[in-house]
């Protein structure tokens, strides 16, 4: 099982070994897709957690119990297929491969299930075919 999550670390938490403890204690894979963490300031991370369902639930409980704000797929990208010219500029910036070029048609396609809403595709698109959706998906854990 895999979960895409957004983590927010308060100033008091950024110097704690929370992620290494999570990996060791709960035996989950952590793939850091985007992170901004500065000592003595807040930090945020987009991560993919992989493991069996029970371990993932315990791992998320550990994060919440230690004061980390956890949101499962908190935001969503909206892909405007009608505005897309399939230039592929966004594809090069899409780390999880949610935006990709279909081999037969050479059209850019979007797989929402793979999207982590990191927003790297938005400034890459010269035709504004990619934007943040107006409503969020998921919720706080």
C-alpha positions, 0 to 999 in steps of 0.5 A, spaced: 500 500 500 502 507 498 500 513 501 502 520 498 502 525 504 504 532 506 507 533 513 508 540 516 513 540 522 513 546 527 519 549 529 520 545 535 520 539 531 525 540 525 531 538 529 528 531 531 529 524 528 522 523 526 523 520 519 528 516 521 525 513 527 518 512 523 522 508 518 526 504 523 520 503 528 514 502 523 518 499 517 515 503 512 519 506 505 519 513 505 520 516 498 521 524 499 518 527 493 519 535 495 521 538 502 523 545 505 526 544 512 530 549 515 533 549 522 529 553 527 524 554 522 518 550 520 518 545 515 514 541 510 515 535 506 511 531 500 512 524 501 510 517 499 509 512 504 509 504 502 508 498 507 502 494 509 496 498 511 497 496 518 504 499 519 502 505 515 496 506 520 501 506 526 506 510 522 501 516 521 499 515 528 506 516 530 507 522 526 500 525 529 502 523 536 509 527 535 506 533 533 507 533 526 501 535 522 499 530 517 494 531 511 493 525 506 493 528 499 491 535 501 491 538 494 489 536 487 491 539 480 486 540 475 489 538 468 485 542 462 485 537 457 482 543 452 488 548 453 493 542 453 497 542 446 501 536 448 508 540 448 510 536 454 514 541 458 510 539 464 512 532 463 519 533 465 517 536 471 512 531 474 516 527 479 511 521 480 509 521 473 502 523 473 503 527 467 506 523 461 506 522 454 501 517 451 506 513 446 501 512 440 497 518 440 503 523 443 498 526 447 500 529 454 495 525 459 494 525 467 493 520 472 490 523 478 492 517 482 499 518 481 499 526 483 502 528 489 500 536 488 507 538 488 506 544 483 512 543 479 508 542 473 504 549 474 510 554 472 512 549 467 506 549 462 506 555 458 499 554 456 496 554 463 493 547 462 495 545 469 493 549 475 491 547 483 484 545 483 479 549 487 477 544 492 481 539 496 481 532 496 482 527 502 483 530 509 487 531 516 488 524 519 
